[in-house]
Amino acid sequence: LNSSVYFFARSALPMFGIADYGAFVAAIVLFLAIPGPGNLAIITSTAKGGVRAGMAACFGVIAADQALMWLAVAGVAGLLAAYPAAFAAVQWLGAAYLGWMGYKMLTAKPGQAPVVNIKPRHYFRQGAVITLLNPKAIVFYMAFFPLFVNPATHRGLVTFAAMAATIAALTFLYCLVVVLLTQHMAERMRANPTVVRTLEKLAGVFLIGFGVKLAISK
């Protein structure tokens, strides 16, 4: 069975124009594991609302990520490069949003849920907004995709669709693991309000830090 799967991957993936699919998958997994606002949104959503909330935030991240990928394919990165003011405006908007979320977490009174809300659609929206307000993701995809496109077998939108589907599937699996681990830990920590409050404040500090980094980065 393993040899059959390997043969299928070796024969089918070049048809989609993806060069070195194994390296492509490894790179995506590595990028997913790097701490960032999206990871933090999933963790805090799970801690506040459980598995359902965490997965809602996950789907928000995936939906926004897919939008950014296809904007990159459509050449939006070139448009942003041609209009630096527009790029800077979106960048500052994203930084302000992250900073506001962090501030609300730092100043919230015990028992409040300042960043996330009860209904799953709010968790979804939070994950999506955090991801969408990072314009550098578009530039990243513009630079990243060509590294794994095989010029000899490239099939245009089919190739990019295969890459986008792979990223979505890997993101879902990664989020599922993070959500389940967070839920397991949260159940043990809820008995200690002091620990929960400390983690909320720490998350707020990190969110503000991500916002500052986004604002000052070139």
RAFENFEN-V473797 format. One record per backbone hydrogen bond with DSSP energy under -0.5 kcal/mol. NH is the residue of the N-H (numbers start at 1). CO is the residue of the C=O. Records with the same first field share a line. If there is no record, write none. Layout:
NH = CO + CO
This chain:
5 = 1
6 = 2
7 = 3
8 = 4
9 = 5
10 = 6
11 = 7
12 = 8
13 = 9
15 = 12
16 = 12 + 13
17 = 14
18 = 13
19 = 17 + 148
24 = 20
25 = 21
26 = 22
27 = 23
28 = 24
29 = 25
30 = 26
31 = 27
32 = 28
33 = 29
34 = 30 + 31
40 = 36
41 = 37
42 = 38
43 = 39
44 = 40
45 = 41
46 = 42
47 = 43
48 = 44
49 = 45
50 = 46
53 = 49
54 = 50
55 = 51
56 = 52
57 = 53
58 = 54
59 = 55
60 = 56
61 = 57
62 = 58
63 = 59
64 = 60
65 = 61
66 = 62
67 = 63
68 = 64
69 = 65
70 = 66
71 = 67
72 = 68
73 = 69
74 = 70
75 = 72
76 = 71
78 = 75
79 = 75
80 = 76
81 = 77
82 = 78
83 = 79
86 = 83
87 = 83
88 = 84
89 = 85
90 = 86
91 = 87
92 = 88
93 = 89
94 = 90
95 = 91
96 = 92
97 = 93
98 = 94
99 = 95
100 = 96
101 = 97
102 = 98
103 = 99
104 = 100
105 = 101
106 = 102
107 = 103
108 = 104
112 = 109
122 = 119
123 = 119
124 = 120
125 = 121
126 = 122
127 = 123
128 = 124
129 = 125
130 = 126
131 = 127
132 = 128
133 = 129
134 = 131
137 = 134
138 = 135
139 = 135
140 = 136
141 = 137
142 = 138
143 = 139
144 = 140
145 = 141
146 = 142
147 = 144
148 = 145
149 = 146
150 = 17 + 148
151 = 149
153 = 150
154 = 150
155 = 16
158 = 155
159 = 156
160 = 156
161 = 157
162 = 158
163 = 159
164 = 160
165 = 161
166 = 162
167 = 163
168 = 164
169 = 165
170 = 166
171 = 167
172 = 168
173 = 169
174 = 170
175 = 171
176 = 172
177 = 173
178 = 174
179 = 175
180 = 176
181 = 177
182 = 178
183 = 179
184 = 180
185 = 181
186 = 182
187 = 183
188 = 184
189 = 185
190 = 186
192 = 189
193 = 191
195 = 192
196 = 192
197 = 193
198 = 194
199 = 195
200 = 196
201 = 197
202 = 198
203 = 199
204 = 200
205 = 201
206 = 202
207 = 203
208 = 204
209 = 205
210 = 206
211 = 207
212 = 208
213 = 209
214 = 210
215 = 211
216 = 212
217 = 213
